[in-house]
């Protein structure tokens, strides 16, 4: 088995087969969830984002579901198998790991380029993603990266702190956005910040 780093967790799911938890995923980062802006009391419980290896589709589960027997670490799962099945499982896992580690270098480069695109041409970042990044970065991860950039931009530029949902509404500059929330949750400031972001990005003069 290829040695695992502290940046990912490989395991087996009774439902999905081989799965991967990439701790570099924006919403799997403990710093994201430790920031109360991204985990207010009225939002859903913390979720964990995994990659299903058989088709490389991103799925999410409640963090509390991430435990045996539903999810078992790769070494423990392989050790639980009989000898012939163990060898077949090991070869399958190594094939998945080789593909992931080969593509991960390209993914990191694309994430870096995306951040540059947010800085220099935020309005056209979506077109850049579609043309250059969509094969390695999921739409969900792109939206998360974009929203977190908006959080950093708002705090650095206008000294305003946004939660994840507010940032997502502001990041969606193309088309219309409906903002629905309880009284006092920051709807007006979100719309004002969205207008500021539209001016900064060039969407509005």
N, C-alpha and C positions, 0 to 999 in steps of 0.2 A: 504494500500500500504506500502511495506517495505520502510523505510526512505532512501532517496538517499544521497550519500556522494558527496563531491566536486570532486571525482575521476571519476565520470561517469555521463552521461546524458541519461535519458530514454525518448523516444518519439514515435510518430506514424507517419508513412509515408503513403501517399496515394498510393504509388507504392509497397512498401516493407512490410507494416504492422508495427509491433513493431520493433523498432531499438534501439541500444545502442551505445553511443559514450563513449569509454573508454579513459579517458585522460591520462592513464598510457601507452597507446600504444605509441611506440617510435616516430612515425611521427605525433601524435596528441599533443605532448608535445610542448608548446610554446617556450621553450628553443631551441628546434631543429630548428624551423622556424626562430627564431630571430638570429640564427647563419648564417651569410651570405654565409658560405661555402655550406650550405644545400639548399639555395634558391637563386642561381645566376640568373641574369636577363634573361639568355637564357633558363632557365628551365620553365616548365609549371607552371600555377598559383597554389597557395596553394590548396591542397585537404584535405578533412576530411575523416577519415577512421571509418566506422561504422560496427557493427555486426547486421546482419539481424536475428532476434530472431527465426523465424520459422524454420530455418535450420542451424543457427549459422555460416553462411557464411560471410566472410568479404567482404564489398563493399566499394567503395570510390566515393565521389562526390566532386564537386567544393565547396569550403567553402561558396561562395556566394549563393549557392542553399539551404543552410541549414537555411531555414526560412519558416514560414507559407505562403501559406497553404500546401506546399509540405511536410514540417516537422513541427510537433506541439509537444510541450512538453507533457509528460504523464498526468500531472494534468489538463492541459488545454483541452486535447483531451477527457479525461474522463468526465470532467465537461460539455462538449458540447453534450454528449449523453443523450438519454432518460433514465429513471430509470432502466428498465429491461436490456437494452444494457450496461448501466454503470456498473452494477454489474457483468455481464459476462466479460466485458473488464478488470475490476479490478482483477477478479480471474485469468484471462489469464496472465495479467502482473505480478501478484504475483508469478505465477508458473515459469515464465521466470526469475524473479529476484532471486527466491530461487535457481534455477539451476545455475545461474551465480555466486552468492555469495558462493555457496558450492564449485564450481569448481575453483573459483578465488584464494583461498588459495593454492590449488595444483599448479595452474599456476604460482603464485609468487615463490613458492619453486623451480619449474622447471626452471624459468628464472634465479634464483640465481645459480642453478647448471650448467646452460648453461654458465654463465659468468666464473665459475670456470673451465669449460671444455675449454673455449677459452684460458684461462690463461695457463693451464697445458698441453693440448693436442689439439691445434687448428686444426691440420691436420685431426683429427678424430671427430671433433665436429659435422659434418653432420651426421655421423653414430649414434652418441649419440642422436642427435635430432630425427632421424627416429625411434630409438628403445624406447626412453623414453618420448619424448615431443610432438610428432606430433598430439596426440589426443587433446591437450590443446592449442597448439601454432601453428598458421597458418604458412605455408611456407613463406608468405610475411613478417610476423613479425620476423621469424627466420632470414631471409636475412637482415632485417633492424637492428636487434640486432647485427648480425655478422659484418655488415658494420660499425656500430657505435663503436664497439670494435676496429676495425682496425683504425678508426680515432683517438681514444684515444691512441692506441699503437704507431702509427706513430708520434704523437705529443710528447709523453713521451720518445720514444726511439731514434728517429732520428730527432726530432724537425722539423717535416714537417707537415703542415696543409693540410688536404684533404677535398674536398667537398664530398657530398654523392655519386655521381656517380663514382668518382675516388676510393672511399673506397669500393664500390660494386665490381668494377673490380679487385681490389687487394684481396678482400675476397674470390673470386671465384678461389681458388687454384687448383681445380681439373679440368682437361681438358684445352681447349684453350679459350682465351678471345680475342675478336677483339675490339680494342680501336679506335673509330672514333670520331674526334672532330675538331673544328676550330683551326687554327694556334695560337700558344701561349696560349692554354688552359691548358697545363700541361701534354700532352701525355707522353713525355719522362720521366718526373719525376714520373709519375704514374707507368710506367713500371719498373723504377729503384726501386721504393718503393716496388713494387710487388716482385721483385727479393730479396730484403732485407727480406720481410716477408716470402718468401719461405725458405730462409736460417734459419731464426729464428724458423720457425715451424718444420723444419726437412725435408721439401720436397726436398730441395737441400742440398748437403753436404757443 
